[in-house]
Amino acid sequence: MRRDFGYTRLMFGIRVLIFLLGIGLVVWILFRLAKGPALAKKPQKKVGDMVRCSHCGVYVPRGEALQDGDRYFCCREHRDADR
């Protein structure tokens, strides 16, 4: 009985390719699991306390607001308009 060596070589090559792809997939999955989720590493921006403009009602961060007594304003124009 004579075997077709071209077919045998082809099947061997396909098996090796599938084996290497499987190893590559396992390694890729292990690296992804080791890194952890990408969302957890992003720093969250801290805004701080928000205060409401006494003139127009828009909320601005306390650090950016203009204070006049116990009232806060979003800009100089609103502060001056309410005086």
KAGIGI-V861708 format. One record per pair of residues at least 4 apart in sequence whose ideal C-beta (glycine too) atoms are under 6 Angstrom apart, sorted by sequence separation. I is the first residue (numbers start at 1). J is the second residue. If there is no record, write none. Layout:
i=I j=J
i=I j=J
//
This chain:
i=60 j=64
i=74 j=78
i=76 j=80
i=52 j=57
i=53 j=58
i=60 j=65
i=67 j=72
i=73 j=78
i=73 j=79
i=52 j=59
i=65 j=72
i=66 j=73
i=50 j=59
i=51 j=62
i=68 j=79
i=48 j=61
i=49 j=62
i=66 j=79
i=47 j=61
i=48 j=62
i=51 j=65
i=60 j=74
i=58 j=74
i=54 j=71
i=55 j=73
i=53 j=73
i=51 j=72
i=53 j=74
i=55 j=78
i=53 j=78
i=55 j=82
//
